[in-house]
Amino acid sequence: MATIYKRGKYYWVSYKDRNGRRIQESTKLGDKAAAVCIKKHYDAVEKSYCLVGTPLQQAIRLSDWFNEYIQLREHRRAKKTIANDKLAYNSLLKYLNGDKYLNEIKENDIDQWYNELLKEKAVATANCFLRHINTLFNQAVKKKYIHQSPCHNIDKARETINKVRALSEAEVQILLACMPPVWQNLVKVALYTGARAGEICKFKKKDVDLKQQTITIASSPTNPTKSKKFRVVPFPRASMDFFRQIMKLHRKEFLLLNNKNSPWLVDWISHGFTKFSQKSGVKCTFHDLRRTYGAWLIMNGADLVTVQENLGHSDITVTRNHYIHLIMDHKKKQVDKLPVI
């Protein structure tokens, strides 16, 4: 809090600036009542800077902090995470209509920005942006640039959980029928392992253990998986001959190669698969193959923990939310088996 005291014929005011430094200034006023008004002004200033408690570091602008923040994260987070960091930051910066000091960005600013996002984008996208901005400000709190995140009281909108698109066996056969062999191999690996496109691109022959009937989905500093963890996924006995065959197709270290005899890239898979989907009349994305794998496991009686571990979900809640409708269908079928009493 600011204080006033008399020195000579004038009252002086002592207050803290935004960096926590004590400042003393003459009010050039001899009237105490007028000096008290000055004191109240500086009390409000101190409150706006949130300077009660641990002294803050020097005030920093949003752009400067974001650059520092990204340098700290770029080697610790996936490229997609960093890309979303930048998208969320650019969206907020545009809404603020220019750069601001961190301690000048208030809860109301974030609330109004988030409301604008909900008007322009899907709820999931708006919530994603809010999470990234919240993390940005939480890290600023840890660095003592601000005392409290302006996002801490912002309530996220509820997201609609859509049903998983799971292909039937007949749809898979229709899809495969319009594909060349290299694409058929790619699709089969996806359906046998439930791996993400980015993970499949990195599969190497050494990752396949035919004796144990497993494939290791590894993570490395240069080629991290989404969760930055490795997992060992068993593949079905019926796929053993398939894996033996594709491991003999070429001498390179990668398990799968495209029609140019080069390792697959995610963008190639995404664009190419869309064309085959349209050609076959089976509307789906490549990621739907991963969802199909999870759905097939559940429909064949697998428990949620098995599905979570095989898919590499960080939290079982993610698995449950994706497959809740299939779980309920499976439960109903099991209940229907109970005898008449």
Order of alpha helices (4+ residues) and beta strands (2+ residues): beta-beta-beta-alpha-alpha-alpha-alpha-alpha-alpha-alpha-alpha-beta-beta-beta-alpha-alpha-alpha-alpha-alpha
